Structure formats: C-alpha cells, structure tokens
Amino acid sequence: MANQDSWVYRSLLRIEHAGNRLPHPTLLFLYLCGLVLLLSAIFASLQVSAVHPVNGNTIEALNLLSRDGLHQMLSKAVTNFTHFAPVGTVLVAIMGIGVAEHSGLMAAALKASVLKAPRRLLSFMVVLLGVLSSLAADTGYVVLIPLAAIIFQAAGRHPVLGIAAAFAGVSGGFSANLLIGPIDALLAGISTEAARLVATDYEVSAAGNYYFIVVSTLVISVIGTWVTETILAPRFDAETLASQTSESEQQAWSHSLTSADKAGLKAVLVFTAVFIGLLLWGLLPETGFLRGDDGSVLKSPFIKGIVLLIALYGALAGWLFGKVSGSYQSSRDFVEGMENSMATMASYLVLMFFAAQFVNYFAWSQLGIIAAINGAELLQALKLNSALLLVGFVVLAAALNLLIGSASAKWALIAPVFVPMFFLIGISPEAAQVAYRIGDSSTNIITPLMPYFGVVVAFVQKYNKEAGIGTIIATMLPYSVAFLVLWSALLVIWILSGLPLGPGAGIFVN
C-alpha cells in the first residue's frame, strides 16, 4: 500500500499535522469575529474606501469598536442568528429526513439497491448509491461502506475495493445528487447572505445548482467506476487476502432485508409515485395550484417551499415505512425520529451562531464589500475569462478542504468575499457556489480531517491489519484527482455551453 518513506506520504502527513493544529471551526469563527472587529477599527482609522461600481457611492470602512458598533452587536446578536438563512432551512429539512433515517427506510433502501445490483454493474451501483446517500446524513458511512465490502467479497472481489468505491461516492461525490437535500439548503442560505452584501434583494434558491448536480451524479458515478475498475481493481484483484468475514455474517447481510422491510419499501414506492403525481398535478397545468399567481414556476410556492416539501416527503415516507415494517409502534416513534435528528444538530447550531455573527460583522464593517470591489477590479484588470476564474476557485476550495473539514464552515468563511467579488464581474452566486462544491467534495476522501476518515480506516483494518491513514490516502488519491480534473472540466463545458445551473439560475448576472 502506501510507502511511509515516500515524499508524498510525508507531505500528506505534514498537511494532516497542520490541519490538526487548527482550532475547532466554532472557535475559528469566534477568533475571526475578533479579527474583524480589530480590522474594522484599523481600516476605519486609515479611511479605507471603495467606489461602488453600480451606484457610484463611496463606501468607507466602519469602526465596530465604537459606541455605535457595540450597540449594534449587543442589540442584533440574537436576530443575527435567528435570521441567518442557513439555520431555518436546514433544520426543517433535517427533521423530515431524520424520520426517514430513524425508521430504517434509508438503510433498507441502500441495502435493497446494492444487493440487487448485477455483478458487472456492482462498482457503478455502489458509487451511485454512495452519491445519493448524502441525503441520509451519516447513513452512507455507517451502512453503505461496510455493506459494500461484504458484497464485493461475496462477489469474489477484494472487500477494500468495495470500501474505496463506496467512500468515493459517499464523500467524494457529496455535492452531487438527484434530489435536493440539506446541503443544498445550507449552502444556498450562506450564498444568499453573501450575495446581499452587494445585491440586497438577491436570493439563492436551494434548487440553484439542481441541473448541474443531477448531471454531476451520473458523471461522478462513471468516473468513480472507471477509477475503481481501471486503476484500483488490477492491484486489489491480484491480492490473495484471506477473508475475515464469517460465512454466517455474509449470509446475514445477504438476507438482511426481512419480509417486513420489503413490505415497507413497497409501500414507500407507491407513496412516492402518488407524491410525485400530486406535484406534477400542481405544476404542469398553467393554472396549477403550486404555480405562482402569474403562472410562473420559477417564482412559485413550489420553488420557495421546496425544502419544506422535501422534509414533508421524508417524514411521511419514513412514517409509512415504520408503520408497515413494524419499526414504528406508536406516534411517539415518529416524534422521536424528528427529535433525534435535531439532537445531532447541536454542534451545527453552535457553529452557525458564531458564523452568523462573523458574516454580519463583516457586512457592518463594510470590509466585505470593499474587498469585493477591489478584488473585482483586480480580476477585471487581469482579464481572465470566467471559466479560468471558476476553475481557479475550485482548486482553492479543494486546497482549503485539506485544512478545514466542515463544508459549511469553509463556505461561511469565504463566501462573503468571493460571492460579491464574482458578482461584481458578472458571475452569479450560484456559479461561485457550484465551483466551491466541486472543490470541497473532491478532496473529502484524502483529508484526515474529514470526520468519518477514521471510521473508514477502521473498516479497512478489518481486512488489512496493517492499514493506516497513508493506506487510505494512497487508495483514494486517484479518485480525488480524477474528480477534481473531470468535474472541473464538466463545469467548463457547462460555462461554454451557457446552460442554466438550476431553475432561473445561470452562470452570469447582469
């Protein structure tokens, strides 16, 4: 596996050590709040300013370490948090999806899909389901990855190869999906806050990247399959590693779907068809009840309430599965599913409180808009085309991901600078967001700072006692490079083709 004397291994180890020395993301935002306060005082004393390119107004840095600044921070601390766009939308989505996960629906759906996959499509199905599992929070890590190892082994293939394929889909393809999920709502909320630094009425929809992420789902699945079969399989299939999974365990997984689980999945399938039918009934007719007052779909209650619809579907499907399969015995189980999902969001809420303060302090000080205007002028002077700028941003996000593991923390950190900067040179917040997502997802699988990286190491050690961090990084690096290069190429093609990123969301703005 990984040669611990190689310069690659030593370099990755240095990155790991450097990343481990960074403070917790919550503390990082707390420190950044203090830094913004200090910089606001310094730049205000230096009378730093910029001329707004749209209205011609002069924007000056404001000192937050003043009487007015102190009053503003004290009086608006609570509303900064409660009005912070990523908070409400994510919590609503998580409540519904939490029921689907708590009832066992997510785990059963993943198992059913993998177990029925033809052997020749095994790698593709594992990667694809890994990508789709991002809707189910941690389910992909705790269910699909170990299951993929056992399924690959039962098919006569190396179990670590199955772990690699599943990990590539679950974490490397984190930002792709066929459905809109919590991550879409979360990033869109942060993008909205950042865009409003220069356009006060701009709103990034949770569906703002939808067309791109749907196509990305297929692209990532194909790339992941190609890496698995072309680059990794020759090495792993040549190894003669004795199985450490008992025959009884394999049989247990092979028959892990009980008749009750199957009945529950059938009921959910029928419900899904009815649910989709109702949505189409409300959208397809020109006078559909889900369209806007002017008959528009883009400005309709459907688009504005898509997070609630996702939560509603997840909650009802989870409840139905629980009732039919028997995993839910009373209405308390349904409520418990929502409560459990909210309990897991405690650390997220703490992080978002300080992130909200940081974003608002940055806006109040005017440092964000001044940096954006000056940065936009620099980018215009360099005369770089949009594709090159966005690909450069992809690489930046990928590099930052090696040091800061949280996708939301990084986006809340850099969006207030880059989203307005790109906006002022005509690149939409949705385009900046999708470039960030590509970079952030591509290097998830090679950074030890990713929360589940240690879990994956433990899964691999079950089949290879000598495996360590270097083993995982060496195994996953081909996926990471392939995703970064080819996913960026897809973005360039998208830009050159002028295709919309989602409903009403293009690459460029006026």
Residue pairs with C-beta under 8 A, 6 or more apart in sequence:
1 464
1 466
1 467
1 470
1 471
1 474
1 475
2 9
2 468
2 470
2 471
2 473
2 474
3 9
3 470
4 470
8 474
9 470
9 473
9 474
12 446
12 470
12 473
13 469
13 470
15 402
15 403
15 447
16 447
16 448
16 449
16 469
18 403
19 402
19 403
19 404
19 405
19 447
19 448
19 449
20 448
20 449
22 28
22 403
22 404
23 31
25 351
25 404
25 405
25 406
25 409
26 347
26 350
26 351
26 354
28 404
28 409
28 413
29 351
29 354
29 355
29 357
29 358
29 409
29 412
29 413
30 354
32 358
32 413
33 354
33 357
33 358
33 361
36 64
36 358
36 361
36 362
36 365
36 367
37 64
37 65
37 69
37 361
38 65
39 365
39 367
40 61
40 62
40 63
40 64
40 65
40 69
40 361
40 364
40 365
40 367
41 63
41 64
41 65
41 66
43 61
43 365
43 367
43 370
44 60
44 61
44 62
44 63
44 365
45 63
46 61
47 60
47 61
48 60
48 61
48 370
49 58
49 59
49 60
49 61
49 370
50 58
50 59
50 369
50 370
50 373
50 374
51 57
51 58
51 59
51 373
52 58
52 59
52 369
52 373
53 373
53 376
53 424
54 198
59 366
59 369
59 370
59 373
60 366
61 365
61 366
61 367
61 370
62 69
62 364
62 365
62 366
63 69
63 365
64 70
64 72
64 73
64 361
64 364
64 365
69 364
72 364
73 357
73 361
76 360
77 357
80 356
80 357
80 359
80 360
81 87
81 352
81 353
81 356
81 357
84 189
84 193
84 352
84 355
84 356
84 359
85 188
85 189
85 190
85 192
85 193
86 185
86 186
86 187
86 189
86 190
86 193
86 352
86 408
86 412
87 189
87 349
87 352
87 356
89 185
89 186
89 188
89 189
89 206
89 307
90 182
90 185
90 186
90 189
90 345
90 348
91 342
91 345
92 185
92 307
92 308
92 311
93 181
93 182
93 185
93 307
93 310
93 311
93 314
94 137
94 182
94 311
94 341
94 342
94 344
94 345
95 311
95 315
95 338
95 341
95 342
96 310
96 311
96 312
96 313
96 314
96 315
96 318
96 338
97 135
97 136
97 137
97 181
97 182
97 310
97 311
97 314
97 341
98 137
98 314
98 318
98 337
98 338
98 340
98 341
98 342
98 344
99 314
99 315
99 318
99 319
99 322
99 334
99 337
99 338
99 341
100 106
100 136
100 314
100 315
100 317
100 318
100 321
101 107
101 136
101 137
101 139
101 318
101 337
101 341
102 318
102 322
102 333
102 336
102 337
102 340
102 341
103 318
103 319
103 321
103 322
103 325
103 327
103 328
103 333
103 337
104 261
104 264
104 321
104 322
104 325
104 327
105 264
105 265
105 268
105 317
105 318
105 321
105 322
106 133
106 135
106 136
106 139
106 143
107 139
107 143
108 257
108 261
108 264
108 265
108 321
108 325
109 265
109 268
110 129
110 133
110 136
110 139
110 140
110 143
110 144
110 147
111 143
111 147
111 253
111 256
111 257
112 257
112 261
112 262
112 265
113 125
113 129
114 125
114 126
114 129
114 144
114 147
114 148
114 151
115 151
115 254
115 256
115 257
117 124
117 125
117 126
117 151
119 155
122 151
122 152
122 155
122 157
123 165
123 224
123 225
123 228
123 229
124 221
124 222
124 224
124 225
126 144
126 148
126 151
126 152
126 162
126 165
126 166
126 169
127 165
127 166
127 168
127 169
127 173
127 220
127 221
127 224
127 225
127 228
128 169
128 217
128 221
129 140
129 144
129 166
129 169
130 140
130 144
130 145
130 148
130 165
130 166
130 167
130 168
130 169
130 170
130 171
130 173
130 224
131 169
131 170
131 173
131 174
131 176
131 177
131 217
131 220
131 221
132 177
132 178
132 179
132 217
133 139
133 140
133 143
133 144
133 169
133 170
134 140
134 170
134 173
134 174
134 175
134 177
134 181
134 183
135 177
135 179
135 181
135 182
137 182
137 341
137 344
138 452
140 166
140 169
140 170
141 170
141 171
141 452
141 455
141 456
142 455
144 166
144 169
144 170
145 163
145 166
145 167
145 170
145 455
145 456
145 459
146 163
146 459
147 166
147 253
148 162
148 163
148 165
148 166
149 159
149 160
149 162
149 163
149 166
149 245
149 459
149 462
149 463
150 159
150 162
150 245
150 249
150 250
150 253
151 162
151 253
152 158
152 159
152 161
152 162
152 165
153 159
153 162
153 243
153 245
153 250
154 250
154 253
154 254
157 233
157 236
157 237
158 236
158 237
158 239
158 241
158 463
159 243
159 245
159 463
160 236
160 241
160 460
160 463
160 464
160 467
160 475
161 228
161 232
161 233
161 236
161 237
163 456
163 459
163 460
164 228
164 232
164 475
164 476
164 479
165 224
165 225
165 228
167 445
167 456
167 476
168 224
168 227
168 228
168 445
168 476
168 479
168 483
169 220
169 221
169 224
171 441
171 444
171 445
171 450
171 452
172 220
172 224
172 441
172 442
172 444
172 445
172 476
172 479
172 480
172 483
173 216
173 217
173 220
173 221
173 224
173 441
173 483
174 183
174 407
174 440
174 441
174 444
175 183
175 213
175 216
175 437
175 438
175 440
175 441
176 213
176 216
176 217
176 219
176 220
176 441
177 213
177 214
177 217
178 214
178 217
179 310
180 206
180 207
180 210
180 306
180 307
180 310
181 310
183 407
184 206
184 207
184 208
184 209
184 210
184 213
185 206
185 307
186 407
186 408
187 407
187 408
187 411
187 433
187 436
187 437
188 204
188 205
188 206
188 208
188 433
189 204
190 359
190 408
190 411
190 412
190 415
191 204
191 208
191 411
191 415
191 419
191 429
191 430
191 432
191 433
192 202
192 203
192 204
192 429
193 359
193 415
193 416
194 359
194 368
194 415
194 416
194 418
194 419
194 420
194 429
195 202
195 203
195 204
195 419
195 420
195 423
195 429
196 202
196 363
197 362
197 363
197 368
197 369
197 372
197 416
197 419
197 420
198 369
198 372
198 420
198 423
198 424
199 423
202 423
202 429
204 429
204 430
204 433
204 505
205 303
205 304
205 306
205 502
205 503
205 504
205 505
206 306
206 307
207 303
207 306
207 502
207 503
207 505
208 429
208 430
208 433
208 501
208 502
208 503
208 505
209 430
209 433
209 434
209 437
209 501
209 502
209 505
210 501
210 502
210 503
211 499
211 500
211 501
211 502
211 503
212 434
212 491
212 494
212 501
212 502
213 434
213 437
215 490
216 487
216 490
219 486
219 487
219 490
220 483
220 487
223 479
223 482
223 483
223 486
223 487
224 479
224 483
226 482
227 478
227 479
227 482
231 478
232 475
232 478
241 463
241 464
244 462
244 463
245 462
257 265
258 325
260 324
260 325
260 326
261 325
263 324
263 325
264 320
264 321
264 322
264 324
264 325
264 327
265 321
267 320
267 321
267 324
268 317
268 320
268 321
271 316
271 317
271 320
272 313
272 317
275 313
275 316
275 317
279 290
279 302
279 309
281 288
281 289
282 288
282 289
282 290
282 291
282 302
283 290
283 291
283 297
283 300
283 302
286 295
287 295
290 300
290 301
290 302
291 297
291 300
291 302
292 299
292 300
292 301
297 303
297 503
298 503
298 504
299 504
302 309
303 503
303 504
315 334
315 337
315 338
318 334
318 337
319 328
319 334
321 327
322 328
322 333
322 334
322 337
327 333
328 334
348 408
351 406
351 408
351 409
352 408
355 408
355 409
355 412
358 412
358 413
359 412
359 416
362 368
362 416
363 369
363 416
368 416
368 417
368 420
369 420
371 417
371 421
372 417
372 420
372 421
372 423
372 424
373 424
375 417
375 421
376 420
376 421
376 422
376 424
376 425
379 389
379 421
379 425
380 425
384 392
386 426
386 427
386 431
386 495
386 507
386 508
387 491
387 492
387 495
387 496
389 422
389 425
389 427
390 427
390 431
390 432
390 435
390 491
390 495
391 435
391 488
391 491
391 492
393 418
393 422
393 432
393 435
393 436
393 439
394 435
394 436
394 438
394 439
394 442
394 484
394 487
394 488
394 491
395 439
395 484
396 439
397 410
397 414
397 435
397 436
397 437
397 438
397 439
397 440
398 438
398 439
398 440
398 442
398 443
398 484
399 439
399 443
400 410
400 414
400 439
400 440
401 410
401 439
401 440
401 442
401 443
401 444
401 447
402 443
402 446
402 447
402 449
403 447
403 449
404 410
404 413
404 449
405 447
405 449
405 450
405 451
407 440
410 436
410 440
411 433
411 436
411 440
414 436
415 432
415 433
415 436
418 432
418 436
419 429
419 432
419 433
422 428
422 429
422 431
422 432
423 429
423 432
423 509
426 508
426 509
426 510
427 507
427 508
427 509
428 501
428 505
428 506
428 507
428 508
428 509
430 501
430 502
430 505
430 506
430 507
431 495
431 501
431 506
431 507
431 508
434 491
434 501
435 491
438 483
438 484
438 487
438 488
438 491
439 484
441 483
441 487
442 480
442 483
442 484
442 487
443 480
443 484
444 450
445 476
445 479
445 480
446 473
446 476
446 477
446 480
447 453
448 454
448 469
448 473
453 469
453 472
456 472
457 467
457 468
457 469
457 471
457 472
460 467
460 471
460 472
460 475
461 467
464 471
494 501
494 507
495 507
498 506
498 507
499 507
500 506
501 507
